[in-house]
Amino acid sequence: MASSEDEHQQYNYYARIATTYLERFERYDSQEILSYSMAHWMLSGDVYRLPTDPPQGMVSNVNPKHDLAVVLFPVDETIPPLCYREIHTIVRELTQGIYVMHQTPCISLEANYDQASVCNLPPCYHDTRVGQVLICVDYMLKALWHGAYFPKEKRTKFTERWRGNLDVNASGKPETKKPLLTEFTSAGLIDITKDPDFAKIYDQLPLEIPGDAEMAEERRFFMSHVENLSMHMTMSQEECQFYKNLYLVE
C-alpha cells in the first residue's frame, strides 16, 4: 500500500512540473510543442519516426545508472571561466527539449514577402538560454558574411523602428529619400573589423585591385546566385568517453 501511495505522489509531482512548464506558453504554442514531440524524424516514437539510420557518430550505448553524473570539459585558456549556473540552465533546457519534447536545438532564418526575415526556433527553445545562444551565434555568422553588424543593445531598438525610419512599404521597398547607408550607420551599424575580436579576420583574403575585370566578373557571378546559397553549421564532439557516472567530452 505504501508503495502505491509513493507512486501516486511521484506521479502528481511530475504532473505538476509538466503543467507548470506548459503554462508558460499560449495555447497555440503548447499545441506546436506537443505536435513537434510526436513528429520528429529521429526522436519521436516508432509511429511517426522515419525509417532512417541514426546520424554518424551519435552516442547510443550510454545507459546511465547513477543519480549523479560528473561531466568534464577541457579548459580553454583563451575564454573566461564558464558560469556553472549557466551550464546547469543549458543542460536542463537541452534535457527537457531533447528527451522530453523530442526537439533538437536548431535555428534558421526564413524570408518574408516584404523582404524582412523571421527567426525560426523549435517551440521548446523559445525564451531560453539555449535559444539566445543559437540566435547570437547565427547573428555573428551573418555579420561575418556581410562584414557589418549591430551591437546587441542597438540591434533590438533598430528592429523595432526600422520600417518607420526607412518608410518601408508593404512590398518591403524603402520609399525614404534619405541615404540608406547613413540611416543604418546612424542607428549603430558598424564595420566588423572595428571590433578588436574580428580586426584581422580578412587579412588572409586577396586584396581588391581597382579596375580588375576578372574580380568584378567573379563578384557579378556570385551575386547572381547568392539567393540560392544555403549555409549550415553543425556542432559535434571529437570524442566522448565514460566510465560509470564519469563522462569526458572533448
Sequence and secondary structure as in RCSB ss.txt:
>XXXX:A:sequence
MASSEDEHQQYNYYARIATTYLERFERYDSQEILSYSMAHWMLSGDVYRLPTDPPQGMVSNVNPKHDLAVVLFPV
DETIPPLCYREIHTIVRELTQGIYVMHQTPCISLEANYDQASVCNLPPCYHDTRVGQVLICVDYMLKALWHGAYF
PKEKRTKFTERWRGNLDVNASGKPETKKPLLTEFTSAGLIDITKDPDFAKIYDQLPLEIPGDAEMAEERRFFMSH
VENLSMHMTMSQEECQFYKNLYLVE
>XXXX:A:secstr
 HHHHHHHHHHHHHHHHHHHHHTTS HHHHHHHHHHHHH TTTS TTT  S    TT        SS  EEE   
 TTS    HHHHHHHHHHHHIIIIIS      EEEE TTS EEEE  GGGTTSHHHHHHHHHHHHHHHHHHTEE 
 HHHHHHHHHHHHHHHTB TTS B   S HHHHHHHTT EEGGGSGGGTTTTTTS    TT HHHHHHHHHHHHH
GGG         S EEEETTEEEE 
